Amino acid sequence: MDNTPLVSIITVNYNRLQDTIELLESLGKIYYSNIELILIDNGSDDDLNLLERKFSNLKLIKNKKNLGFAAANNIGIKLAKGKYILLINNDVIVTPEFLTYLVQKLEQDQSIGIVSPKIYYYYKPNMIQYAGFTDINPITIRNKGIGFNELESGKYDEEKETYYAHGAAFLFRTELIKKIGFMSEIFFLYYEEMDWCKRVRNNGYKIYYIPRSIIYHKDSATTGADSPMKSYYLNRGRLIYMRRNVKFPLLILSSLYQVLFAFPKNYLRLLVQKKWTHAQAYKNAFIWFYRHFFFKNIN
């Protein structure tokens, strides 16, 4: 009889069937056995029958269209039965002990709401993508990834409290949903987990980085590492985060900074680099945001 807490593992697929298969295969090799697997497909053209044949223990939900990252994960969260929920990108490969260490930390300390693993790049396995995050500056709406793009040196091998988990993979207490609510679906892609982490911390919970827990991230497999789609949703998400988490009168200063400094600087840089579609996507993100600035559902 397995007395370990049930963990509900949720991942989202959008036209990346092979990545999803590789993730599920790696999850099939983990040492932690008390899990349920929930896959939300966001209106893919993929042959999902292959997944159902290959993974008999998989609970598969088929959305008719792409609802975005937050909405798809929220569907999975509503179905989850576990004490803990793991949200994990489908372009991730896990190591056998990664989940064991994450669960252990939450079991040991009730003040911690979320834990996130150390993340390496899949194609550069000795280079760190995530070892924690600094706080987001309320004016620039920028922060830094601790260890980001650094070669492994043992420098980030200590468990530490951090400001934000990484959206590629994080484990949280299911009880947080009753206290804090679901991720905001206004984001569609990017910054929804940052926004949710901010709410978690505002409600008195800690977020921890657990370096013994290791995963490998292919990074932006769905949107493309350097795509106009990523430029649009990343920058739109940053502005929505500002609107939801920076309060008056500081919001005025932050908004002015974005319009008078950040936008001209980055837009001109993209034009000089002749990245026309990226420049248009960046401009469209600002246009969308300021058209919706006073809409209630952005709060």
N, C-alpha and C positions, 0 to 999 in steps of 0.2 A: 504494500500500500504506500503510495507516494504522499508524504505528509507536507511536501513543499507547497507554497501558495500557488494557485493557478495564475498563470500569466497569459493574457490575451495579446497575441501578436497581430498587428494590423499593418498591412502594406497596400499601396495603391498602384495599379497598373494602367498605363496609357500607351498602347502601341509599342511596348518594350517586352514582348513575351519572353525572349531569351534571357534578358536580365532577370526577369521575375522567376523563371525556372532556376537560374543559378542561385538566386537568393534562397529560394525554398529548399534547394538541395543542401545549401550550407546550413540552413536552420535544422534540417534533418539530421545533422551530425553533432548538434550541441549536446552537452552533458545534462542540461536542465530538461527534464522530461515532462513536467506538468504544464503543458501549454495547449492553447487552442489557436489555430491559424485562421485568420480572416483576411480575405483578399477582396478589395473593392476595385472593380474594373470601371474605368471612367469612359465608357463608350468607345472602346478600342475596336479596331478591325481585326484583332488577333483571333486565332482559333482557340477559344477558351476551353473547348472540349478536351484539348490536349492536357490542360492543367487538371481538369477533373479526372481524367484517366490516370494521370501520373501521380497525383497527390490525393489519395482517398480521404484523408483527414482534413481537407481544406474546405472551409466555408466560403463559397464564392458568391459575391453579390455583383450583378451586372447592371450598371447604370446605362440609361439610354443615350446619354451625352456626357461630355466632360464637364463635371460640376466644379472642378478645381480641387486643390490639395486639401484645404480645410473642410469643405463640405463632404468630400469622400471619406476622410478620416472620421468625421463626426458620425457618419452612417455606421462605420465600423465600431466606434465607441459605444453607440446605442445598443449594439448587439453583443458587446463583450460581457463575459461572465466572470472574468478574473479579478482577483484582489488588486493586481497591477496590470497596467496596459503598456505595451511597447509599441510605439509608432516608429516604423522603419522604412526608409526608402527602398524601392525595389532594385536600385542600382548599387546595392551594398552586398558585400560578402562578409560573413561573421566568422569568428573563431569559436572553437568548441566551448570555452569557459566564459564567454563574454556575458551571457545572461546571468549566470550564477553569481558573478561579482556584483552586478547591478542590484539583483534581488537582495543579496546579503546586506548591502548598504542601507536599503530602505527598511529592512527588517530590524537593523541595529539602531536606527535613529529615527524616531517618529517626527522629528522636527524637519526632516528633509522630505520635500514633495516630489522632486524630480532628480533623476541621475542620468548622466550621459557618458558614453565611453570615450576613450581616446580614438581618434579617427586618423587613419593614414590614407594616402591616395592609393587606389588600387593599382594604377599603372606606374606609380613611383613608391613602392611599398616601404621605403626608408624615409619618406618625407611626410611630415605631420600636416594634417589639415586642421585639426582641432584638438586643443588641450585646455579649453575654456574660453570665455569671452570677457572682455572688459565691459563696463557699462556704456550705454549709448548716450552720447553727448546731447543734451536737450536743445542745443542750438544747431549744430551741424547734422544731427541724427546719424552720426557715424560712431563706430566703435572698432575695436581691434580683436582679431582672433589670436589668442595666446598660442604661441608655437607655430602659427600659420606659415607654411612653406619652409619650415626649418627642417634640416636633416636630423634624424634621431640621434640624441646624444645622452639620453638619460636625464636631461634637465627637467622634464615634466613628468616625473614618475611618482609624484606625491599627490594623494587625494586632496582636493581643495574645493572650497565653495566658489562658485562662479555666478556671474550675473544671468547667463542664459545657457540653456541646453542647445545642442545642435539639432537642426531639423532632420538630419539624415537618420538619427536614431536617438530616442530617449524613452526612458521608463518612468512612469508616474503612478501615483496612488489613484485608484479609480474613485476614491472618495472625493478627490478634488473636483470632479465634475459637478457633484451636488453643491459644493461650496462656491465654486467659481464660474461654472458654466462651460460650454463648449468653446472651441476656437471660433473666432469671428470669421464668417464666410465672405465678408466684404473684400478680403485680400485676394482671393482666388489662388494666387501663388506668391510665395516669399513674404516674410515678416510675420506671418500668422503665428508661428511658434514663438517668435520674439515677443509679440504682443501678449500671448498667453502666459509666457514665462514672467512677464512683468506683472500680470495680474496675480500669479501664484506668489511672487515675492511680496506684493502689496498686501496679501492676505496672511503674511507671517511665516510662510514656508521657505526653506532653503533649497538651493539648487547645487548639486555637486557634480564635479568631474571625477571620474573613476578610471585611472590610467591602466589598471590591471585588466580592465574590460577593453578589448580591442576589436575594431572592425576596419574594413577596407572599403573606401567609397570611390566609385567610378566618376562621380561628380557631374551633375547636369546632363545625365544621359538622355532624359526626356526632352528638356528644353534646348539642349546644346550649350556647351561651355561658353560660347561667344555668339549668341544668337540675338536678333532683334526682339524676339519674344521674351527672352530673359531680361534684356535691357528695359523693356516696357514694364513688365510685372515687378521686377526688382525695384525700380525707381518709384513706381506707383505705390508699391507696398511700403517703401520707406516714408513716403509722404503721408500715407494713411496712418502709419505708426505714430508719426509726429502729431497728427490731428487728434488721435485717440489718447495719447499719453503725455503730451505737453500741455500744461494748463495756462490759461490767461494769467498775467500779461506776457509770460515768457513765450507763449505760442505766437504772439505778434512778432517778436524778435526772430524766432525760428523761421517763421513763414517768410519774413523779409530776407533773411539770409538765403533761403532756398531760391527765391525769385531773383534777387539782385546780385548774388554771388555764385551760388552753386550751379544754377541753370546756365548763365552765360558762359562760365568757365568750361563746363563739361560739354555743352552743346558746340561751342567753337572748337574744342579739342577734337570732337568726333568729325566735324566738318574738315578740319585741317588734315585729319587722318583719312579723309575720303570714305568714311563709313556712313554713307548716306542713309541707309535703312536703319542703322542704329540711332543716328541723329533724329530721324523722324519718329522712331519709337520712343526715344527719350522725350522729345517735345510732346508727343501724344500723352505720355504719362502725366506730365504737368498740366496739360489742357484738361484731361479727364478729372484730375484731382481738384483743380480750382473751380471747375464747373460744379463739383459735388461738395465743395467745402462746407456748406451749411446744411447738407442733408442729414437728417436724424440718424439714418442707418449707418453713417460713417463713424458715429461716436461709439 
